[in-house]
Amino acid sequence: MKKYLNLATAILASLKPKSKIPIIDTYGESTLNQDEQQTLIESLFASLMGVGYFGKAHLIWDDGKDREREIFTALMRNEPIFLYRQGVRPTPTVEGYCWRLIGEHPSLRVYELVVEVEGD
């Protein structure tokens, strides 16, 4: 039932007009101080603008909670999703997707949601 509710929410969200200004929505509670959060978000904005993306993106502070609804919504809207790992490993995500480490970020705790590619 929960999966159907998430899917319905995501479908409705995909029908809304897309943001034309750069914005990053955050979910969860961060363990970083305000300056560290600001630096991380500025880094993500710079990366997004560097590839010509000026819409809405999402940042999950990985607190171990289920974020399936937010992930499905962003996927349906074709918006980038990032995760800041606060524990030893990132919380597993929805089937068919995985978290790819963004090695350019000095903390080595920032991930991007990507389609999972199975090996031959």
Secondary structure, 3 states (H helix, E strand, C coil): CHHHHHHHHHHHHHHCCCCCCCEEEEECCCCCCHHHHHHHHHHHHHHHHHCCCCCEEEEEEECCCCCHHHHHHHHHCCCCEEEEECCCCCCCCCCCEEEEECCCCCCCCEEEEEECCCCC
